[in-house]
């Protein structure tokens, strides 16, 4: 089981923390089974702010994903289709309990200088150092 660190825009991160966004869409499915998603918020925050439990990864066509997730996401159909532009399939990580970090953490605490473009698996040592 793996833990990933994802880069999210502030709005998406706030929706996940508030519990109004229960799915995080990904253009590429993680190859490893993911149990936890550590949330890095991009500009202007630039901090690791929370960790969300991942209950499951749902794969399918864009229409299948939309039908499954629409009731528990803050994104419009157009936003989802724009995110998946050029793809016929994708995945949605179903999120459970969210733990807010007080205080927020830096990427350096995870041994990183730059945030990942999409996501990055955290190694065992990166998991235990924070």
C-alpha positions in Angstrom: 0.0 0.0 0.0 1.3 3.4 -0.9 1.0 7.0 0.1 1.2 9.8 -2.6 1.8 13.5 -2.4 -0.3 15.5 -4.8 -0.2 19.1 -6.0 -3.6 20.8 -5.9 -4.8 24.3 -6.5 -6.0 26.1 -3.4 -9.7 25.8 -4.3 -9.6 22.0 -4.7 -7.6 21.6 -1.4 -10.1 23.8 0.5 -13.1 21.7 -0.9 -11.4 18.5 0.2 -10.6 19.8 3.6 -14.2 21.1 4.0 -15.6 17.7 2.9 -17.5 19.0 -0.1 -15.2 17.3 -2.6 -15.0 13.5 -2.0 -13.2 12.5 -5.3 -9.9 13.6 -6.7 -9.6 13.1 -10.4 -6.4 11.8 -11.9 -5.6 11.5 -15.6 -3.2 8.7 -14.9 -4.1 6.0 -12.4 -1.4 5.3 -9.7 0.2 1.9 -10.4 0.4 1.1 -6.8 -2.7 0.7 -4.5 -2.9 4.1 -2.7 -4.2 4.3 0.9 -3.4 8.0 1.6 -3.0 11.2 -0.3 -0.8 14.0 1.2 -2.0 17.4 -0.1 0.4 20.1 -1.3 -1.3 23.4 -2.1 0.2 25.4 -5.0 0.7 29.2 -5.3 0.2 31.2 -3.2 0.1 28.8 -0.3 3.0 26.5 -1.3 2.7 24.2 1.8 1.7 20.7 2.6 -1.6 21.2 4.5 -3.4 17.9 5.0 -3.6 14.1 4.4 -6.7 12.4 3.1 -7.5 8.7 3.4 -8.0 7.1 0.0 -10.9 4.6 0.1 -10.7 3.3 -3.5 -9.6 4.2 -7.0 -12.4 4.1 -9.5 -11.4 3.7 -13.2 -13.6 4.2 -16.2 -14.6 6.2 -19.1 -15.2 9.9 -18.5 -19.0 9.4 -18.6 -18.7 6.5 -16.1 -16.6 8.5 -13.7 -19.0 11.5 -14.0 -22.0 9.3 -13.2 -20.3 7.8 -10.2 -18.8 10.9 -8.7 -21.0 13.9 -9.7 -23.0 14.0 -6.4 -19.9 14.3 -4.4 -17.7 16.8 -6.3 -17.7 20.5 -6.5 -16.5 20.5 -10.1 -18.8 21.0 -13.1 -19.0 18.6 -15.9 -17.2 21.0 -18.1 -14.3 21.4 -15.6 -14.0 17.6 -15.5 -14.0 17.2 -19.3 -11.5 20.0 -19.6 -9.2 18.3 -17.0 -9.3 15.0 -19.0 -9.0 16.7 -22.4 -7.5 14.3 -24.9 -8.2 11.2 -22.7 -11.1 8.7 -23.0 -10.6 7.2 -19.5 -9.3 8.2 -16.2 -9.6 7.6 -12.5 -11.1 9.1 -9.4 -9.7 8.6 -5.9 -12.5 8.4 -3.4 -11.5 10.3 -0.3 -12.3 9.5 3.3 -11.1 11.1 6.5 -9.0 14.2 6.1 -6.4 15.2 8.7 -5.3 18.9 8.7 -1.7 19.6 9.5 -1.2 22.2 12.2 1.1 23.9 11.4 1.3 23.2 7.7 4.5 21.5 6.5 7.1 22.4 3.9 8.1 20.2 0.9 11.6 20.2 2.4 10.2 18.1 5.3 9.4 15.5 2.7 12.9 15.7 1.1 11.6 17.7 -1.9 12.7 21.0 -3.4 9.9 21.2 -6.0 6.3 19.9 -6.0 5.3 17.1 -8.3 3.4 18.0 -11.5 0.7 15.4 -10.7 1.7 13.1 -7.8 4.7 11.4 -6.3 4.9 8.2 -4.3 6.3 8.9 -0.8 9.1 6.5 0.3 9.0 4.9 3.7 11.6 7.3 5.0 9.6 10.3 3.7 6.5 8.9 5.5 8.2 8.6 8.8 10.2 11.8 8.9 7.2 14.1 9.3 
